[in-house]
Amino acid sequence: MLEKFIALANSEKNNENSFFESKNDFPEEINFLFKNYSNATFIDGYFSLVNSIEYQEVLKEVYTPFKEPSNCFAKDAFGNLYVWENESIKLINIRYKVSEIIGRKPSVFFNLKMTDNGFLEKRLKINMFYEAKKKLGELKQNECYGYEPLLTLGGSEKVEFLKKVKIKEHISIIAQLTGKIE
């Protein structure tokens, strides 16, 4: 089902008691990842699943959904959130303050887009991630790389302006300073 993407996991499958609670508003493929790989990171630590219930408040603070329900299922190393909304995967891009549909079928999103180097570099800035990881070290589950000053406040998109920050607090600060993403 998601073989190509699962091959990018940086840890083993969960034991039966380790997966976190999620809403059942997700398609089969995302529920499969929650059940089997919720503790894993993917793509060398760039992408990881999140507890959708724990991320509901931060999502509401930073994003106005097009259609409810809108449930966060993952984050990336730059604090961007991935949500399932209106039968689509949406990227809530924290850095650029935009939301966009990046997939309709989860199997295509995970097995084709998230394994495609062109997509990862052009759309998700994976090379910047590798530079930041080399300079700042690996991230903990509650961290992301954030620009200081924020890009939306005139910051420069260079590795020297990245710092490790607490992801939920970082997103909250962005929402308070610049408003919600629509």
Secondary structure, 3 states (H helix, E strand, C coil): CCHHHHCCECCCCCCCCCCCCCCCCCCHHHHHHHHHHCCCEECCCCEEECCCCCCHHHHHHHECCCCCCEEEEEEECCCCEEEEECCEEEEEECCCCEEEEEECCHHHHHHCHHHCHHHHHHCCCHHHHHHHHHHHCCCCCCEEEEECCCHHHCCCCCHHHEEEEEHHHHHHHHHHHHCCEC
